[in-house]
Amino acid sequence: MRVTQLTKMTTPIIVLSVVLPVGRAGQWQEFAVWPSADNQEHPDVWAQVIVWHQFVGEYGDYDVYVVDINDPLEPFVLGIGDANDQMYPAIFEDTVVWQDYIVWEDSADWDIWIADISDWNEPQAFAVSGVAYNDEEQPAVHGNTVVWQDNNGADFNIYAADITNPSAPIEFPVADFAFDQNAPAVWRTTVVWQDNVHGDWDVFAADIWRRNKPEEFDVSPVENHQKNPVLWGDTVVWQDNSLGNWDIYAADISDRDKPSEFGITVNEAQQTNPDIDGNLVVWQDNRNGNWDIYGYNLTTHRRFRVTDNPRDQINPAVSGNVVVWQDNRDGSWNIYAAVLEGPAVAQCASEVLGDVNGDCEVDFGDLALMASYWLDCRLEPQEACPQQAGRGTGG
């Protein structure tokens, strides 16, 4: 495996003249991360480190690139690749994970690899899962857990590995069932995926705190398709065509026996490929006749437009207030980014007494929720409730 620190760029990243302040948000600019005539696709981001796979014309295959934009004028760049393909990278802190096409003796299939980039001068690469004749694909990583979809020749299942010791990963099944389980995502000890056990795609999840016995639960098993789930904390987000076109939905899974589902954006156009970090959700949206990137603030309950360009912007990812995506405004696909500012990324500075709905302000919405639960008593036994006992609340 070749992990190479490329020469630092000797010229600054140029924000092309066609790049304008963004739409109605209007407080940030979009910029190409590392411009190239080669196609750059499927980005991911952690803090200000961005990864993607790129078809390198010089070599005729896909490699993984890692760029630190803390200094946007001279970003550090790592290239990860060999004679075969490295694709679909994901990143968490100093860990980069990807699927790698390995040819070994009479076997050729996709395996999962990771790189520790804590020392950019000497990054270290390790194999996570390399079962001969099995395709391990579409990895995701959070903390010390890597997840992926794994094809044993019959169907796809979800597997994971504890990479606390990256040179000796501990692999275990998460969802090894009949039918296909695809497109996993992970946050701490929760894994989500899309599952076609009912004949259409639904969203399922599992708590993997006990690796030998993951606890599975439903997130959205309704009719039609729910696909491409992602999660942060107790919020799962996915694309959903229950209304006949793709919309973005979410669910609060803090009560795993009864997830609380809600809409992020429901529109006549198509909204797909969501991502989430903290209180920000992003997705690609074609309501303007081309694909743009849109966002939603879970705290303020406000939607906003990230990109405003007549070409296509797809496959967004978000970390903090940094959004990245795949963009063809320059002819080939390049990775673009924006550092969001202003009301779009507003967060709650401190808890507000009386804020029932969690939007960081007290208003009539909170009063309506309070009224809907008026005199609702959850004491056990019920006889302890004042209205049940036929007595007042005074002393």
PyMOL commands that set and color helices and strands:
alter all, ss='L'
color gray80, all
select helices_A, chain A and resi 342-345+364-372+382-384+386-389
alter helices_A, ss='H'
color red, helices_A
select strands_A, chain A and resi 2-5+30-32+40-46+49-56+61-68+76-81+86-92+95-104+107-116+124-129+135-142+145-151+156-162+170-175+181-187+190-195+202-207+215-220+226-232+235-240+247-252+260-265+271-277+280-285+292-297+302-305+313-319+322-327+334-339
alter strands_A, ss='S'
color yellow, strands_A
deselect
rebuild
show_as cartoon
